[in-house]
Every structure is written in structure tokens, then in C-alpha cells.
Amino acid sequence: MPGHSPFNPVTKISFDLPQDSKVSLVVYDLLGREVSRLVNNEFKVAGKYTYDFNATSLSSGVYFYRLVVSLSNQSMPENFRRRREWYC
């Protein structure tokens, strides 16, 4: 792709929440070490979210993020509450 730089140290991470949820968004290096915590178990209302991951202070390489969404409906019994995790 013309003008695309594979070494761009800034990227956007976007996700949609179908309902109000607690969210954690953490970035890791290839060795599994946490390098950035963009969201720390925060309550978010349903909607679209975008966060910037700025790796200018990190060495170039491959990084992964983990998105954990805890869907909680207080009217549901505890054993029906759900937690979802994504690794990208």
C-alpha cells in the first residue's frame, strides 16, 4: 500500500459494546509482558470506543492486545453473567 509504514508506532484499537459493561484493554509484547494498560476494568456504557496505542517509547516489534468485557445484567442470576475475552 503506497505511503503505508509498517513501523508506525501509533495505532487505533476500536471495539463496540452491545450493552453496558466493565472493560479492560491491555497491550502485551511477544514475551507476554504487559506494556500498556489502556483501560483498567472500567465501566463503559454501550457504544463504540477507540483508543490510541502509542508505542513510540517501545522497541519496534509485534504487540498483542487483550480485550476483556464483563457483561453484567443485575437482573440475571450470577451464573448467567458473562465474561468475554479477545486476543488480537
Buried (B, 14 or more C-beta within 10 A) or exposed (E): EEEEEEEEEEEEBEBEBEEEBBBBBBBBBEEEEEBBEBBEEEEBEEEEBEBEBEBEEBEEEEBEBBBBBBBBEEEEEEEEEEEEEEEE
